[in-house]
């Protein structure tokens, strides 16, 4: 089990990865926040987790690309990445503004997830893909194994490898031959702690309303409410 952030040759890169924009807004300096590193980290994670799944499970378990994509989605969603951030002690190390600190930013899943991605991006720039790959593998492989080969009596993977949006889409297509339509607002609250609300409709009828710290999470929540409404979960 990995329980600490990897060592950096350039500590300034790590500092940037831990720096939220709210900190710079209050301290008025010329340093950069972690948003650009988060962008790189998201791309690096997507590639490395996809590579891990392809090499480990495609042939041995005969998983199709759609199934691999669904597993990757489960592994890199906000909830899971925030858990890795907690495991690595990232919350205590983040540089936050007073407002974000007061609003519980160190425990905010969205901030934790974003900072985790930023650290992955910074580690990639600080070293190389060769260094990042084993770090990602040690974190994600045990979880991936639990999804593909769960230790349960019915031997079924969580959500049958289909997320809530996928399940609701399947239902809508089967019943109405129409995809669900999602509509989200622009978020309420301060930038560091926005809450988005999403609605999902089929043929104009409202089936679910959900909230989340990202639009994607709000849409997943709306789909979950819809599945409960129609009795599928």
C-alpha positions in Angstrom: 0.0 0.0 0.0 1.3 3.4 -1.0 0.8 5.9 1.8 2.9 8.9 0.7 3.5 11.3 -2.2 6.6 10.2 -4.3 9.8 12.2 -3.9 10.4 15.0 -6.4 13.7 16.2 -7.8 12.1 19.7 -8.2 10.2 20.5 -5.0 8.7 23.7 -6.7 6.7 21.5 -9.0 5.2 19.6 -6.0 4.5 22.9 -4.3 2.6 24.1 -7.5 0.7 20.8 -7.6 -0.5 21.5 -4.0 -1.4 25.1 -4.6 -5.1 25.9 -5.1 -6.0 29.1 -6.9 -7.7 30.4 -3.7 -4.3 30.5 -2.0 -2.8 32.7 -4.8 -5.8 35.0 -4.8 -5.2 35.8 -1.2 -1.4 35.9 -1.2 -0.9 38.0 -4.4 2.3 36.4 -5.8 3.5 35.4 -9.2 3.5 31.7 -8.6 1.2 29.4 -10.5 -1.8 27.4 -9.2 -2.2 23.7 -10.0 -4.8 23.8 -12.7 -2.4 23.3 -15.6 -0.8 20.4 -13.8 -4.3 18.9 -13.1 -4.9 19.0 -16.9 -1.7 17.1 -17.6 -2.3 14.7 -14.7 -5.8 13.9 -16.0 -4.4 12.9 -19.4 -1.5 10.9 -17.9 -3.9 9.0 -15.6 -6.3 8.2 -18.4 -3.5 6.8 -20.5 -1.8 4.8 -17.7 -5.0 3.3 -16.2 -6.2 2.4 -19.7 -2.8 0.8 -20.4 -3.0 -1.2 -17.1 -6.5 -2.5 -17.9 -5.6 -3.4 -21.5 -2.4 -5.3 -20.6 -3.8 -7.0 -17.5 -7.4 -7.9 -18.4 -8.1 -7.8 -22.1 -6.8 -11.2 -23.0 -7.0 -13.1 -19.7 -10.6 -12.0 -19.0 -11.7 -11.4 -22.6 -13.0 -8.0 -21.7 -14.3 -5.8 -24.6 -13.3 -2.2 -25.1 -16.7 -1.0 -23.7 -16.1 -2.9 -20.5 -12.6 -1.7 -20.1 -13.8 1.9 -20.6 -16.4 1.4 -17.9 -13.9 0.0 -15.5 -11.5 2.9 -16.2 -14.4 5.3 -15.5 -15.0 3.7 -12.1 -11.3 3.9 -11.3 -10.7 7.6 -12.2 -13.9 9.2 -11.0 -13.9 11.9 -8.4 -14.9 9.7 -5.5 -12.1 7.2 -6.0 -9.3 9.8 -6.7 -10.3 11.7 -3.6 -9.8 8.4 -1.6 -6.3 8.1 -3.0 -5.7 11.7 -2.0 -6.7 10.9 1.5 -4.6 7.8 1.5 -1.5 9.9 0.5 -2.2 12.6 3.0 -2.7 15.3 0.3 -5.5 17.1 2.2 -3.1 18.2 5.0 -0.5 19.4 2.5 -2.7 21.5 0.2 -2.1 25.3 0.0 -5.6 26.8 0.4 -7.0 30.3 0.8 -8.7 31.1 4.1 -12.1 30.9 2.4 -11.5 27.4 1.0 -10.0 26.3 4.4 -13.0 27.6 6.2 -15.4 25.8 3.8 -13.7 22.4 4.5 -11.5 22.4 1.4 -9.1 19.8 2.9 -11.9 17.3 2.9 -13.7 18.4 -0.2 -13.7 15.4 -2.7 -13.5 17.7 -5.7 -10.4 19.6 -4.4 -8.8 16.4 -3.3 -9.4 14.7 -6.6 -8.1 17.7 -8.6 -5.0 18.0 -6.5 -4.3 14.3 -6.9 -4.4 14.7 -10.6 -2.1 17.7 -10.4 0.4 15.7 -8.4 0.4 13.0 -11.1 1.0 15.7 -13.7 3.8 17.2 -11.7 5.4 13.9 -11.1 5.3 13.2 -14.8 7.0 16.5 -15.6 9.5 16.0 -12.8 10.6 12.5 -13.9 9.1 10.5 -16.8 6.2 8.2 -17.7 8.5 5.3 -16.7 8.6 6.6 -13.1 4.8 7.4 -12.9 3.7 4.1 -14.4 4.7 1.9 -11.4 3.3 4.5 -8.9 -0.1 4.4 -10.7 0.0 0.7 -11.0 0.6 0.1 -7.3 -2.4 2.4 -6.5 -4.9 1.2 -9.1 -4.1 -2.4 -9.7 -5.5 -3.8 -6.4 -8.7 -1.9 -7.0 -9.0 -3.0 -10.6 -8.5 -6.6 -9.5 -11.4 -6.2 -7.0 -13.6 -5.0 -9.8 -12.7 -7.6 -12.4 -12.3 -10.5 -10.0 -14.3 -9.6 -6.9 -14.2 -11.9 -3.9 -17.9 -12.4 -3.6 -20.2 -15.4 -3.9 -22.0 -14.1 -7.0 -18.7 -13.1 -8.6 -20.3 -10.0 -10.1 -18.4 -6.8 -10.5 -19.6 -3.5 -9.0 -22.5 -2.1 -11.0 -22.0 -4.9 -13.5 -19.3 -2.7 -15.0 -22.0 -0.2 -16.0 -22.2 3.2 -14.3 -25.6 4.8 -13.4 -25.7 6.9 -16.6 -25.1 3.8 -18.7 -27.8 1.8 -17.0 -30.4 4.6 -17.4 -29.4 5.0 -21.0 -30.0 1.3 -21.7 -33.4 1.5 -20.1 -34.4 4.7 -22.1 -33.2 3.2 -25.4 -35.1 -0.1 -24.7 -38.3 1.6 -23.7 -38.4 4.8 -25.8 -35.6 4.3 -28.4 -34.3 7.7 -27.2 -31.2 8.8 -25.2 -31.7 10.6 -21.9 -31.0 14.3 -22.0 -29.1 16.0 -19.2 -29.2 19.7 -18.3 -26.9 21.2 -15.7 -26.6 24.7 -14.1 -23.3 26.6 -13.9 -22.8 25.8 -10.2 -23.7 27.5 -7.0 -21.3 28.7 -4.3 -17.6 29.9 -4.4 -15.3 28.7 -7.1 -13.4 26.4 -4.7 -16.7 24.7 -3.5 -19.2 24.9 -6.3 -22.2 22.6 -6.2 -23.8 21.7 -9.6 -27.3 20.5 -10.1 -28.3 18.3 -13.1 -31.7 17.1 -14.4 -32.3 14.1 -16.6 -35.3 13.8 -18.9 -36.5 11.3 -21.5 -39.0 12.5 -24.1 -39.4 15.7 -22.0 -40.3 13.9 -18.8 -38.2 14.6 -15.7 -36.8 11.4 -14.2 -34.1 12.6 -11.7 -32.4 15.5 -10.2 -28.9 15.2 -8.7 -26.1 17.3 -7.3 -22.3 17.1 -7.2 -19.1 19.1 -7.1 -18.7 18.5 -10.9 -21.2 18.5 -13.6 -20.4 14.9 -14.4 -21.0 13.9 -10.8 -24.3 15.7 -10.7 -25.4 13.9 -13.9 -24.4 10.6 -12.3 -26.4 11.5 -9.3 -29.4 12.4 -11.4 -29.2 9.1 -13.3 -29.1 7.2 -10.0 -32.3 9.0 -8.8 -33.9 8.1 -12.1 -33.0 4.5 -11.7 -34.5 4.5 -8.3 -37.6 6.1 -9.6 -38.1 3.4 -12.2 -37.2 0.6 -9.8 -34.0 -0.6 -11.3 -31.9 0.0 -8.1 
